[in-house]
Amino acid sequence: MEHSPFRWLLPIAVLAALVAAWEAVVDLNNLPPYVLPSPLAVMETLIKDRVVLFQSMLVTLQTTVLALIFAVIGGVGLALIFASARIVEFSLFPIAVILQVTPVIAVAPLMLIYLSTDTAVLVCAWIVAFFPVLSNTTLGLNSVDPNLRDLFRLAGASRWQTLTQLKLPTALPYFLGGLRIAGGLALIGAVVGEIAAGSAGQGSGLAFRIVESAYRLNIPRLFAALLLISLAGILIYAALSLLSWFVLRRWHESELGGPA
Amino acid sequence: MASPLLRLEGVGKRFANSTTALEGLDMEVRQGEFLSLLGPSGCGKSTALRLIAGLTEPTTGRIDWNGAEAARDADGRRSIGFVFQEPTLMPWASVFANVHLPLKLAGVSRGKAEPAIAEALELVGLEGFRDAYPRELSGGMKMRVSIARALVTKPRLLLMDEPFAALDEITRFKLNNDLLQVWRQLGCTIVFVTHSVFESVFLSSRILVFRARPGRVSAELSIDPNQPRDDAFRTSPEYAGLCRETSLALARAMEAR
């Protein structure tokens, strides 16, 4: 089963069957496109509106990637500070938890009051992406093999040597796991931010196209935008999985079977 | 008798949770010997090893390095190799990089360390595995890498904390033989913690039997260091007799309260 073509063919066949069933349901019942557009109609809209839709996709992707980069900088940076002084961890971790458990959709309106639209959307995406990076990296930095730590002490390793040659490599698989979660969450954060902002115009992302299409009952376009958001999510996940595989393939159990 | 390398005098160790691991421990390590610390689990023999390594400080008593200069290398650093119960390798680094570690931390570059690393790998019979990763190796091979890493700095004192306890018997016998060969070849001092009577008798020139709660030395046995240690010895009546004697000493240590 591991290497048989069924591993690829089966999920594709299931997906194709679902799309065919969808098309059949729409055709047989003569459903109007504003109730449920057929897959073909969605594809047509995707091609017809490609300029505006892909533009929006780029905006959303850009926000997501930027938020992810800031989440990595903030999350890893704070985790390193946590690891160097437990007192900082005790003092600051509750605040990070509050940031995490407060639904971002509830915070978004406030952000929009204080910040420009673009920045507010970026901050929303950052808030949700930041926590998994922080908590996973902290967990990783605290997971050092105590015997290896003793070995470093015995060899008279400096703090810097212990950090770069022991703690960071130990934390790497944990960090990459957190990053994969953060990638998906950053997209969700960006979408939530865009929906809350609801601003029309040039620089608006895919989520705004969805809201706009819903108001105009342009359901095929709504589906097309939805499809592109899924595609953006898959792209981000695939890119991060590939990164994880590339970094860990030689030594970590999680990546021995090839990229996920 | 060989001169002492270090001496523990009245050493006690109490942990923060107020368990007493050691109390009034007097023992010495002599230059060039193969000393086994034998005892039931929880008797403080591993703690004694960590005290000697300087990984933890005694609560009472003192550790006297009378032969201190013999235990230091040219840079004046205390020359100690430590092998843990688990191989304790860095999974992200190749065999070569794992063995390089102690030298790397001392600032010796890859190129400069290369001959020492090659030599250490040859000593443990892993010349062909320098580019392998730990996960690709068997348990016995991982332990060999761990030993090579401890040997790469050419320590005068090698401390081993039940290194072969997790290995199967066949692998353990093989590693026992190879360890003795390394010991003779390098002429270093080895302190070996074990709970196996048979292993301690096969390897040691001297055995200290520990008793538990609180941990201290209960008996001392010497074995002729010139006795060849090979498979013939392992099946000889002398070996059986020594094992019997040691087992009795261990049984007495476990009864004593």
Boltz contact constraints between the chains, C-beta under 6 A:
constraints:
  - contact:
      token1: [A, 147]
      token2: [B, 84]
      max_distance: 6.0
  - contact:
      token1: [A, 147]
      token2: [B, 88]
      max_distance: 6.0
  - contact:
      token1: [A, 148]
      token2: [B, 88]
      max_distance: 6.0
  - contact:
      token1: [A, 150]
      token2: [B, 55]
      max_distance: 6.0
  - contact:
      token1: [A, 154]
      token2: [B, 82]
      max_distance: 6.0
  - contact:
      token1: [A, 155]
      token2: [B, 102]
      max_distance: 6.0
  - contact:
      token1: [A, 155]
      token2: [B, 105]
      max_distance: 6.0
  - contact:
      token1: [A, 157]
      token2: [B, 105]
      max_distance: 6.0
  - contact:
      token1: [A, 161]
      token2: [B, 105]
      max_distance: 6.0
  - contact:
      token1: [A, 169]
      token2: [B, 92]
      max_distance: 6.0
  - contact:
      token1: [A, 250]
      token2: [B, 133]
      max_distance: 6.0
  - contact:
      token1: [A, 251]
      token2: [B, 91]
      max_distance: 6.0
  - contact:
      token1: [A, 251]
      token2: [B, 92]
      max_distance: 6.0
  - contact:
      token1: [A, 251]
      token2: [B, 133]
      max_distance: 6.0
